[in-house]
Amino acid sequence: MSGTLYGVGVGPGAPDLVTLRAARLIEAAAVVAYPSLAGADSFARSIVAELIPDGAAEIVMDVPMTIARAPAQAAYDQGAADIAAALDAGRDVVCLCEGDPFFYGSFMYLFARLSDRYRVEIVPGVTSVTACAGSAGRPLTARNERLTVLPGPLPEAELRARIDGAESVAIMKVGRHLPKIRGVIAALGLTGSAVYVQRATLPDEVVLPLADAPETAPYFSMILLTKGADPWL
């Protein structure tokens, strides 16, 4: 019989935000898979490094940092093939994913390649959106209010239209797009309603009003914006 593939969310960064279910699976894992970026250490692995058993086999998916999709797709093709080989040998595979596997998670690319042939179980994780809201002390929604989640790489015109028509907004994947996003929010007159969060839950976490945010931002940064009066009061 083939093994089971577990897509395990390891949360936004703080090791003590890993769920009990995720921790138990990782501690018992014979094979652990995870992505890394351009040869760098894997952030997902670093979160749970102390839980990975000695002797566990590790499948590293080195995903190139490039706008072109083909190199990344090739990396996931190879990763899926390596995982399939372990599953065919009857070994379960625990695949680590930052945040939650199905919320902008890289695990979705493996799920698309493997779920029609193997048993796959998803273990949800704490998302960066909820982690940033907690760090900023910024409730996201209440009652009938809507939350809009936007990726920072969206074109400027689309970003402006979506923010303009939203109530509560979380903008992810800020990184090199910070100047564009900051300009859009300023043009809408909403800078005073926005907060910037960088590397939430980690020791070097930064939480600032958007007006005081740095000129450059890492990939793991987010802007939260709530319009009007606080709806939870």
N, C-alpha and C positions, 0 to 999 in steps of 0.2 A: 504494500500500500504506500502511496505517496504521502509526504509530510504535509503539514499545514503551514501556510504563510500568515504571519501575524503582522499587521500594520499597526505599529505602536507609537502613539503620540507621547513625546517626552516633555511637552510643555515649553514655556518661553525661555527657560534658561536656568532658573533656580532648581537645584536637584531635589529640594524638598517639596516641589510642586508636581513631581512625577506621581501618578496615581498608584495605588497599591496593586492594582491588576497589572499595570505595566511593569512595576518593579518585580513582581513575582515571575512574570514571563522572562524578563531579562536575566534574572538570577538563575533561572533553570535552562537558559538557552544553550544549545549545542552549536548553533550557527547564528551569527548576528550580522545583519547587512545594514549599510548606511551610506548616504551620499557625502561627498566632500567636494569642495569647490577649488578647482584649478590646482590640485596638489596640496592644498592647505589641510590642516587638521580639521576633522569633522566636528562641527558645533554640536550636532545631535549626539555624537558619541561622547563628547566631553561632558555633557550634562549627566550621563549615567555611567561614566567610566568605572566608578567604584562598584557598580552592580554587575558588570560583565564578568562571568566566571573565567578563571585561569584555564587555558586550554580550549576555549571556545574558538571555533573557526570564524574568521571575519571576512566578509565580502565588502570591498570598498568600491563604490561607484564614483569615479572621479569625473565630475561634471564641469566642463570648460565654462569659463565666464566670458560669454560672447553673446551678442544680440542675435546672431544666426542660430536658428533652431536645430539645424542638422547635427552639429557636434554633440549637443546635449541629448538629442534623441538617440544617437549612436551609443552614448554612454548608458542610457537606460536600456537599450537593446542588449548590450553586453551584460549589464547587471541582471536583467531578467533571465538571460541564458544561464548565468552562474547560479542564480537562485533556483531556477528550474532543475538544474543538475542536482542540487542538494535535496530538493523536494522529491525528485525521482528516486533518490537513494533512500527514501523513507525518513529523512531528517526534517524536523520542523525548523523554520527560519523566522527569526524575530527581526523585522525591519524597523529601524529607528527613524522617526520623523519629528523634526522640530514642530512645536505647537501641536496641531491636530492633523491627522493624516488626510482628512477630507476637507480641510479649510486652507486653501492655497498650498496644500502639502505636496511635496515631491512624490510621496507614495502613490498618488493617483496615477502617475505614469506607469508604475509597475503593476498596479491593479488592472489597468487597461490591457496590459500585455499578458497577465497570468490568471486572472479571475475566471476565465472560461475553461481553464484546464485543471485548476487546483482549488482546494478549499482555502478560503481567505477569511480571516477574522480581523475586524477593526477594533482597536482599543483607543477610544477618544482621549484627547489630551487638552490641557488648558491652552486656550488660544492667546495669541499676542494681543488681540483686541481687548479681551477681558483683563489680561495682565496689565496693560497700559492704563486702562480705566481705573483699576485698583491703585496703581502707583500714583496716578495723578489725582486721586480722590474725585473723580469725575463720573458720576452716574451717566449711563449712556441713553437709556430710554425709560419712559414710564407711561402707564395707562395705554393710550392708543397711539403714542408717538412711534414713528418709524426710524429705524437705523439704516443708514446707507453706508456700505463699505466700498471704498474706491481704491484701486491700485494707482500709485503715483505716476507710473509711466504713461497714463492716458494722455492723449493730446490736450493741449491747453484749452481749446474751445469746448471739448467734451467735458473736461474736468470742471470748467466754470458752469456749464449748463447743469450738470448733475449736482454740484454743490448748491447752486442757486435754487434748485427745486427740492432740496432735501431739508429735513428738520434736524437730525442728529447725524454727524458724519465721522467716520473713521477712515483716514487716508493712510494706507499701508505702503510699504516698499518705497519710502521717501528717498533715501540715499541721494544720488546725484540730481534728483528732480526737485530738491528743496527750493531752489530759487524760483522755478516755475510755479510751484504750488504756493509759495509765499506770495508771489505776485498776484495770482488768481484770487487768493483770499483777501488780500489788501484791496484789490479792485472792487470786490463785493462789499467792502466795508466791514469785514468780519474778523479782522486780526485780533481785536480785543476779546473775542469769544473762543479763540483757539489756543490749545496747549500742545507743546511739543514734548514727546517722550522718546528717550534713546536708551536702548538696551535694558528694557524693563526687567525687573527682578534680579538683575545681576549687580555685583558690587560696584561697578562703575556706571550705574543707572543715572540718567539725567532727566529731570522734569522741569520745564521752563514755560512761561508764557511764550507763544510763538514770536512775539515781538523781540524777545531776548534770546531766541534760538541762535546757535552758531551759524556761520556762513556755509559750512559743509556738514553733511550728516552721513552716518554709516547706513548700510542697508537695513540694519535692525533698528529702525526708528519709525515713529508714527505721529500723526497729527490728529487730535480729537477736537471736534468743533460742535458746539451746541448752540442753536439759535434761540433768541428770545429769553423769557424768564425761565428759571429753573423749574421744570415740570414736576419735580418730586416734592416741592414745597407746598 
